[in-house]
Amino acid sequence: MGDEARSARIEANRNVLRKRVRQAGYIWARDFANMQPLVSIEEYFAEGVNEEAFETECIPRFGIAAFARLLTEIRERPDVSDVVIEMDDDFETGWPRHDYIFIATSRDAPEVTAWFGEIAPDAIFSVGTTHGFVKARSIRIQDINLAEGYRAWALRWHSDWSRKCEAIWSRLKEAIPRLLVTLERAGMTAVAKRYPATVMDDLIKLSDHASFEAIQWAGYPGGATIPFPADDLVIGDLAEWPRLQLGYRCNAISGAIVPDWPEHLHVIASAGADPFCIDDLTDEIFFARHGMSSWSFEKVADDLAQFIDVIERWVSFYVVDKGENILNEDFEVEASTLAEIRAKVLADLDEGSQAAFIRALGV
């Protein structure tokens, strides 16, 4: 009964907050920058808040009630004149999440950040009446009790999804240009495609994979063909994502997921009919041979960025340095050449992934 009563109080609080968001033209007041209300700590946490209110996991781990107490303690400091919470858009479902927390204080950013200890914000910046951030978001700076000589700091905690996307993007934005430069050296052409948001949004919905969000920022060499000794590797064009899955993850006629195919694997490339897949759960890249009695997947890279880096080094070694000629007169690869491949192309892969990648090369 206690849990039911608490749930009812939380739901009542949610409805109050959603009503507040709907007031005064907050919803869709502008094309993309909604007029979002600033509420007090007491208003936001009035009867409790559930975990949907926080995009990041660190605050629920710290404790929602403990976080509310911490904000209250900060507001009570003699060098702080206000703490208010900006609520995000009114969703059909879920909680009206906090977006930014504003603190009016005489202290600078490092000191404000330090107040939060283990749950320090990911971003903090000063805002004022003429600040572009304030104008773009239609924030009513007058709703913040800003004492004379004080500044308002905007604090944000990134979602765990955003952190993951940024980590992948930071590596892809270096790996993809390297690959394109090496392909050009090899006399081949490819571009870092920028896909329309509609395409990427559909992919994210289908696969729930942070790599696709990162690709939206970094670009992707979709459609590039990479010479392999046996069958060339074709990196799939993400605009043709559903077609890439046919005959592998999905039945080519009905489109239904094939029963013996791991649902969390999505095809991103193929060499001949052998698929390379990205794993929704782990980010890892897997390879499998077709034509077997069942699919047997082997890990060839820890993530998409590592996979692209390996492909770049392979093009440099196989096409630029070796002129696509690594077979002896018996059409075999010498042990010394295999050792070169391991050292120059596959060095950052674990031993199992090295062996799997060599099998994928068809040598």
C-alpha angles and dihedrals in degrees: 000000000000092000091048092051091048091049090050091051091049091049090049090051091049091053091050091051093047090051088052091052091052093052127097096012095296093145115080092339085149133019099264107348108072121200096249121194125240112222134183125255089252093052095048097045096030101130099004136290128236126224093262087076091072125061091194123069094215095077096051088046090052089047128262094233090047090051091052090050091049091053090049092050090050091050090052093057114114090235094054124077100180147002118195134169124225111215122218126230123308106259125201087235134016131033129316091248126212112254107181130003114213122209121189108207146138091234128097129245099268091052093047091049091050091057089071096053112184093010098051114163120260093225134025129172139161120254133190141173093282097037113128090226091058093047095045093052096040090235112174100226089189088070088070116081096231111184118214111282092012127121129216114233121201112214126192136183111208119228117252086242091056092049090052092047092049092049092052093042093051089060098037092052087062100035098050097051089048090054093048092050092050092047089053090051087052091054093252130123131223136144136211098248120214109210124208115262089245091061094046094044090054091050093050090050092048098045106016087217124154092210090072092053088051091048088057087065101034102038125231135242092232113172095022116142117216119198114240124179091248117019118001119246114243115198105216122246105239090214086069094047097136091051091052090061096052115110090014119049093005133042108257092226107033099026090225119141110266110248097231094044116099103245093217093061119090124188114240101162142003140205106207100319094328110113130222111203139189118224116229092205103047108016088236123141118231135192130202137180117239123222096048124123088255138002115273112187126203125192112243100171140013093233145342095278092053090047092053091047090053090049090051092052090045092055090048092050102036103033106025101034103027102030090230090296116118100130123101125222089281090055091249133123114247118235089242090056091049088052088052091051091051092048100041103030111021104031096118094050122092117251095262093050091048091055091046093049091051089053089049090054088058095235 
